[in-house]
Amino acid sequence: MDFSSKLLENAVAEVSQLPGIGKRTALRLVLHLLKQPKERTTYLTAAIQALRDDVVFCKKCHNISDSEVCEICANPKRDRSVVCVVEDLRDVMAIENTGQFQGTYHVLGGKISPMEGIGPNDLNIRSLVQKVDEGEIQELIFALSASMEGDTTNFYIYRQLQGKSVKLATIARGISVGDELEYADEVTLGRSIVNRIPFEDSLKTS
């Protein structure tokens, strides 16, 4: 792809680093920004800079937050005895959109994936076990994507929690095997949360 401007080429190269954005889409986005009033670009760059500088992770659930404790964990109406274990913020948003879950979350920050060099120590698993040991949690709901990596992560956590006084459940398989949670429709995902099953039962059917 030949560019008439080095500045344009550099901007396209940076935008194309984003997931799912190829060079042609990046060029279209950059040209769109050039057509906008200059202040629109300023707002965008300021928002991205503030995101990098000021965003934090909730000290209770590891969700992305503007403050030390996220809005969900700080909400006194949420049931802290029920915790939904998810991969990242996108899954929290997907489940919240269903309106079917009133507990809290624990964000792992990924899934165990030896192929990508991600092991248990790279995830927020130790803090989850510590929270269970504190005794407030009565039920954990595994809500990871129905993939080999998701199942591996679920089973690893299950083994870490064996013998502890906590009920373990997994979302019902209304979510197709191999599907990412964030792409499930709200009705299907909501029913999967409500109709969750004991985790040990899912092992028998795997």
N, C-alpha and C positions, 0 to 999 in steps of 0.2 A: 504494500500500500504506500503510494508516494504522497508526501505532504508538501504543501506550499509554504508551510511555516513550521519551524522547529518547536515553537511554543505549542502549537496545535498538536504536533506529534507527541510531545511529552505529556500533554494532558490526556490524550487518547490512550497512551501507554499506561498511565496510572489508573484511569477509569476501568480499563480492560482487565485489571488485576482483581476486580470484584467478581464473586462467584456468579457464574451464568452469564457474564457479560463478555462477548467477543469484541474483536476490533471494530467491526462494522456498527454494532450497537453502541459501543463506546463513542465512536465518531458522531453518531446521530445525537447522543446525549450531550456531547461537548458543543456541537453546533447549536443545539437548542439553548444551552446556557449562554452562548454568545449572542443569541437573538434577544435574550431577556434584558430588562433594565439592570444596570450594574449592581444596584443594591440587592437584587435577588441572589446573585452569586455571592455577595458579601454575607447575606443571611445564611446561605448554605454552608459556606466555609466556617462561619462563626459557630453554627450548630454542631458541625463535625468536630471542631476544635474543642468546644465545651464538652462534647461527649467523651473525647479522649482524656481531657484534663480532669473532669469532675465526676464522671460516673464511678460508682463503687459497687461492691458486692455485699448484699445483705449478710450480716454476721450470723444470722440465724439459719437462713435457708440457701444462701449463696446465689440468690436471684440478682439480676442487675437492678440497681436502685439508685436513687438520688441522695439517699441518706443511709445512715449506719444500719437501720432496720427498715425493710421495705414496707409498703403500705399494707400488704396482705398479712405479714407477720405482726404488724402493729395494730391490726383491726381486732378489737376485743370480741367481736361477734364470730370470729372464725374458731372452728373446733380444733384446738391444738393437739388433741388426742389422736387425730387421724391425719396422717402425712402421706402425700402423694409423691412418689419418687419419679422424677423426670430427667430428661437429658439436658435441656437448656430452656432459655426464656421463651422460645417459640412454642414449646409444649405447654408451658404455664399459660400462655395467652390462648392457645387452642382450647384447653380445658376450662379456663375462666369464661370463654365465650359460650360454653354450653349452659352455664348457670346451674349446673347439677352438683357441683362440688363446693362444700362449705368448710373444708378442712384447710390445712396449710400444705406447703410444698417443701421438697428437698431437691435442689438442683445439683446433679452430679457433675455437670460440665463436660459431658461426653459419654461414650460407651467404651468398654474394653474392646480393643481391636489390635491384636498382635501384628496384623499386616501393616497397620499405620503406626506401630510403636507405642500404642497407648495401653498402659497396664493399670491395675487397680490403684497403685500409688499416685497415678496422675489424675485421679478423680476424687470427688468429695465423698468418699466412702467411709473413711475413718471417723469424720465428724458425725455421720449418720449413725454409726454404731455407738458413738458416745452419747448421742441424744437418746437412743433407745435405752442405754444403760442408766440414764437419769430417771427413767421411769414414767415420764409424762405421756409418752406415746403408747397407745393401745393397739393401733392398727397402722400398718404400712401397706400402701397400694403401689405395686409396681406398674408404672405406666410408660415403659420404654417401647420403642418401635418393635414390631413383630419381625425381627431379623435375627440372624445368627449372633451378631454382636449384642443386640438387645437381650436375647435369651441368655447369652453367656454372662452378661453383667447381672441380670436378675439372679441367676444361679449362684454366682460368686457371693452376692450380698446375702442370699438365702443361707449359704453355708456359714457366713460370718455371724449370722443371727440365730443359728440353731441353738436351742436350749434356753433362749431368752424369752421372757414373758411378753411377747408381742404377737399379735395376729398378722399373718402375711397373706395378702391377696394380690391378684393381678387383674387388670382390666379384661373383660370378656372379649373373645376373639371376633367381635363384630368388625374389628380392624383387620383387613386382609394381611396375610403373611407377606412380609417384605415392604409394607407400606410405612411411610413416615407419618408420625402422629399429627404433625402440623397440617397435613393435606386432607385429613379425614373430615367429613362433613360434621356439623355440630350435633345433629340428631344421633348419628351413629356413635360418635365419641361420647356423647352424654349418656346414651344407653349402656355403653361399655363400662363407664364409671359406676353407674347405678347397679348394673348387673355383674359386678366384679365377683370373681370366684376365688376360693382358697388357693394360694400359690402351689401347694403340694398337689392339688388336683390337676393343675396345668402340666406338672411334670409327668403325670400318668398318661396324658394324652399327647405328649410331645413325640 
